[in-house]
Amino acid sequence: MPFFAYRGRNARGELMQGTLEAADTGAVADQLFGTGVTPIEIKETAAPKGSGEGQGWWERLTERKPTTLDVQLFSRQMYTLLKSGVPIMRGLSGLQESAINKAFARVIRDLREALDSGRELSAAMRRHPAVFDNFYLAMVRVGELTGRLDEVFLRLNSHIEFERDMRDRVKSALRYPSFVMAAMVIAVVIVNVFVIPQFANVFNSLHAQLPLVTRMLIATSNFMIHAWPVMLGAVIAAVVGFRWWIGTPAGRFSWDKAKLRIPIAGKIVLKATMARFARSFALSSRSGVPIVQALTVVSQTADNAYLSARIEQMRDGVERGESILRTSVAAGVFTPIVLQMIAVGEETGSLDELMDEIAHMYEREVDYELKTLSAQIEPILIVFLGILVLILALGIFLPIWDLGRAALPNK
């Protein structure tokens, strides 16, 4: 769409000017009237610098998308600027100029233009859902209403840092088991495609009765060699079907509930989500958000549909006048010690502080689980590897050990 430069006056008579992207001048005028700005002049102009217009298809394809690290750095810089008394428009202008990521620089430019046209910062951020999630938007809105936007940005910086650290530790803990599993799959494919057929030719020349394990290995190898298109199609269909299923509300709910029952990994997912819930709730409560609204916001940040439903169940109970403790017990996802801490926090009026303690407790447990994850998975991998080697050894070497007796009828 084309860009239009505009000049206008707001309700206080102040001159406003900037650039908007729209279908025509009428659409620009509608946007301005919607924000309380009366347009004086609207004319088509070239795309602003850094807007992404004029980029080739290769540049757009290879351009780095905004990441959580960009948002974290932005939050920290906004806190520093606002704490120092720098006007938000001047601060955003400086951040746009210094942004290394061009895509994020365009996001900041859009925030400046939206603020210049009379919008609030949270409303401007809502136009970029891929960059700012619901929790981030809700917290910025709270900062605008309470006049503590600098504190909110500082807490959001800490929140995003915790989220990134958690994801990095999970990836690090799963790297070794993933490598071992991939190596086992590759080894099985190589053995079935290249090794077993060679032994099968030797065994067939003997015209002897082969052990059951050997016949099963040969049958599996023949199926993999001759029916690999069917297997590949089945795998692709299963992946596509699974992705479609978890894309539906019912499928996502069922899968997220099932994830919590997976051995070893399930308890890590549960504790990590509970740590995120407690930290988000403490942050919302400390920022002055009412409990019902805080539970609504926090339920949107839980990366698990089943646990989100449980948090929404807590919110409904609080709306009916029930205590946080009673709704937490009914949710059925908290340990007794956490329920005791919630009871103390609700009784003493320091629920935000106790929620912080709960978050730290869950974080320590998740940290311990992640540190010992490899040690917990290694015995399982060793057992599977041992069974695989045993089957291959029995299937291939039993006929070789009995080769002399198998060859006697041919003499």
N, C-alpha and C positions, 0 to 999 in steps of 0.2 A: 504494500500500500504506500501511497505517497506521503510525504511529510509536509506539514504546514506550520509556518511561523505565525504567531498570534500576538496581539497586544490587547489588553483589556483592563478593566478596573473591578476590584472586588467590592464587597458590601461596605467597606470602610473608605472606599474611594481611592485605594492605593493602586498604582500602576503595576500590572502583572504582564509578563511576557515570557515566551518560551516556544517550544516546538512540540507538536503532537503528531502522531501517526494515525491517519484515518482515511476513510474511503473518499470523502469530499469535504468541502468547506462546511456544509450543513452538519455533517457528523461532528466536526470540530466544535462548531457553535453549540451543539447539543451537549457535548462533554463539558464545555466551559460553563454553560448555564447550569448544568447539573452540580457543579462545584461552587456555584455562587459567584462566578466571574462573568461580567458583561463584556462581550467582545467588542473591540473598536476596529481592529483590522485583522484580517486573516488572508494569508497569501501562501501559495505553494513555494516550497524551498527545497534545496538539496538535502540529502540525508545527512544528519549530524555526524561529525567525526566519531568513529568508534561504534556506530550503530549497527555495523555488520553489512550494510548495503555496499554493493560493489565488490564484495568478496567473491572469489571464484568458488566453484563447487568443491574443489579440493581443499581450499582453506576452510570452508565451512565443515567439511567432513572430518578433517584432522584437528580442528580446533578443540582445545581442552575444555570440557564442560566445568561449570562451577562445582566445587567439591565442599565437603564439610569442613575441610581445613580452611578454605576461603571464608566460609561463614564464621568459623571460630575466630580467625584473625580479624575479620570485619567487626565482630562483637567486641573484641578487646580494644580495637582502635576507637570504636564509637564510645566505649566507656571512658577512655583516656581523654578524648576530645570534649565530651560533654562534662566530665569532671573538671576539666580545665576552663570551662566557660566559653568554649569556642561555639559560635552559632552553628546549628545543625546543617544549614545550607553550605556554609563555607567548609565545614568538616567533610561533608559528602563530596564536595568539589575536589578537595585535596585527596580523598581516598580514591576517587575516580582517576585522578592523574597518576597516582602512585601504584594503582592496581596492576599486577603482573599478568593476571588472567584477563584477556580481552573480553571474554564472555561475561565475567563478573563485573568488569568495568562498565559494560553496557547495562547490566542490572542496576548498578549504582546511578548511572546517568538517568535511567528511567525513574528511579526513586526521587532524584532531584527534580525532574520535570513534573512528577506527580505532586510533590510538595509545593513547587512553584505555582501550580495551578489550583492550590487550595486543599488538596487531599491530606489526610493524616498519614503518618508513616506506616502504621499497620495496614491501612487500606492500600497503600502503594505496594507494600510487600506481598499482599494477597494476590497480586497479579503475577507472582512468580512462585507458584506452589512447588515447582521442582527444586527450588533453592531454599525457601523458608517453609518449614512444616507447620502443622496446626499449632503445636505447642509453642513454637517460636513466635508465631503471630499472636497467640493469646497472651503471652508474657509481654510482648511489646505493647499490646493494647492496654494491659494492666499498668505498665509504666507510664503510658500517656495519661491515663485517668488519675493516677496517684501522684504524678509529677516526679517520679523516681526512676526515670528512664535510664539514667546512668547506672544505678544499682542493678536494674534488670539486665542490662547488657553484660555487666560483670558476672552475674549469676548464670546467664546463658552461656558465656564463655566457659565457665567451669563445667556446666552441664554437657556441652558439646565435647569438651576435652575428655570427660569421663566416658561418653559414648564411644568416641574414637579409640580410646585406650582399651575398652572392653572388646571391641571388634578386632583390634590388632592382636590381642592376646588369644582370642579364640582361633584366629587364622594361624597364629604361630603354633598353638597346641595341636591343631589338626594337620599341620604340614607333614609331619613324619608318618602318621597313620595313612594319610592319603597317598603318600609316595609308595608305601608298602603295598597297599591295596592295588594301586595302578600297576606296580611291578608284578604282582601275582596274576592279575588279569592278562597282562602281556605274555607272561610265561605260559599260562594255560593255552592261549591262542597259538603261540609258536609250537608248543608241544603237540597240540591237536592237528595243526595244519602241516607241519614239516617232519616231526619226529615219529609219531605213531604210524602214519602211512608207510614209512620205510620198514618198520618192524612188522606191519601187517602183511607186506609182500613176502617177507621171510617166513612168517607163520603159515601163510596160505600155501607155500611150496611144500610144507611138511605134511599137509593133509591130515593133521591130527586134531583131536578134540582140545580146544583151548579152555583155560579157566574162565569162570564167569566174569571175573573182574576184567580180564583181557578183552573178552567179547564186548563188554559194556564200553570200554575205552575205544575200541575200534568202531563201534556203532556211533558213539558220540563224535568221533573224528570224522566219519563219513557224513554224518548229518551236518556238521559245521562246514565241511568243504563244499557239499553239494547244495545245501539249503541256506547258505549265508545271505542271499538276497531276502529270503523270507524272515530270517532272524533280524537283519538290519531294518526291514520294514516294520517288524513287530516292535523293535526297540523304539523307533521313531514314533510309531503310533502310540505306544505306551507313554512316552515323554509328552507328546502333544496332548493326549487325553488327560494325563495327570495335571498338566499346566492349566488346561481348560477347567478341570474339576476344582482345583484350588482357587481358580479365578471366580468361582461362584460363591456367594455368601455361605451356603450350607457346606460346600466342600472345604472352604477355608476354615470354617469353624471346626469341622471334624478333623482336619489335618492338624490344626494347631493344638487341638485337644490330644490327639494321638502322639504328637511330638513330646508331650510331657511324660509319656509312658515309655519312651525309648530308654533302654538301659544306659546308664552313665550319662548320656547326653541330655536326657530329659530333666534331670535334677539341675543341671547347669543352666538350661534354658529357663526353668522356673525361677531359680534364684536370681539370675541376671535380670529377668523381667520384674521381679519383685523389688530388686534394688533400684531399677529405673523408676518404678511406681513410687517408691518411698521418697527418692530424691526429688522427683518432679512434684509430688504432693507437698513436700516441705518447702520447695522453692515457691510454689504457688501460694501456699498459706502465708509464708513470710512476706510475700509481696502484697498482701492485703486482699487476695482473692477469696470470696466466700467459699465455704466448704463444698456446697453443691456444685458451684461453677468449677471449682478446682478439680473435683472428681470427674466432671464432664471433660475437662481439658486433658487430664491425665489418662483417661480411658482411651483417648485418641492417640496417645503417644506409645501405648503398649503395643509392641510388635507381635501381638498374639490375639487372635479374635476371641478365643475362649476366655483368656484372662481379661480382655477388654469387656466382655459380657459380664464377668464377675464384678469388675469395678463399677460398671453401670448399674448392676444389681445393688451394690453398696450405695450408690448415689440415690437410687429410687427409695431405698430404706431411709436414708437421711432426710429426703424430702417428706416422707411420711412421719417424721418426728422421731425416728429411732436413733439410738446412739451409734457412734462410729464403731465402738467395740462390738455391739450386737450385730451390726451389718458385716463386720469383719469376720466374726465367727460363722455367720451364715454363708459367706463367700467360700469358705472351706479351702483356702489356699495359703493361709498363714500358719506358722508353727506356734505352739503354745507360748514360747518365750516372747515372740513378736506380739501376740495378743495381749500378754501381760504388759508389755511396754506401751501398747496403744491405750490400755486401760489407765495406766498411770498418767500418760500424757493428756488424755481427755479429762481426767479428774483434776490435774494441776493446771490445766490451761496452757501447757507447753507442748502441744501436739506436734508443732513444726520441729522443735528441737528433738523430740523422741523419734520422729520420722527420719530425721537426719541420722540418728544413732542406728535406726533399723537399716537405713541405706548402707551405712558403713559396715554393719554386721554382715549383711548379705554380700557386699563387695568383698569382704575378707574371705567369706566362704567360697565365693566364685573364684577368687584368686587362688585359693588352696586347691579347688577342684581342677582348675586349669593347669596348675603346676604339676599335679599328679595325674593329669589326663593320659599322658603317654604311658605312664606306669600302669594305669588301669586297662588301657587298650592292648598293651604289649602281650599279656598272657592270652587274650582272645586271638590276636593275630598269630601267635606262635602255635596255638591249637589248630587253627584253620590251616596254617602252612604245613604243620605236621600231618594232618589228615590228607592234604593234597599230595604231599610227597609219598605217604604210605600207599595211597591208591595208585599213583604212577609206578611206584617200585613194584608193588604186587602185580599190577597189570602187565608190566613190561618184562620184569626179570623172572617171574615164576615160570613162564614158558622157556626162557633161556636156561634156567637151572635144570629144567626137565627136558632139555633139548635132545639128549641122547636117547631117552626112552621114547620121545615123540618121533624120532627118526627111525626107530627099529622096524616098524612095518614097511618102510620103503626100501629096506636092504634086501 
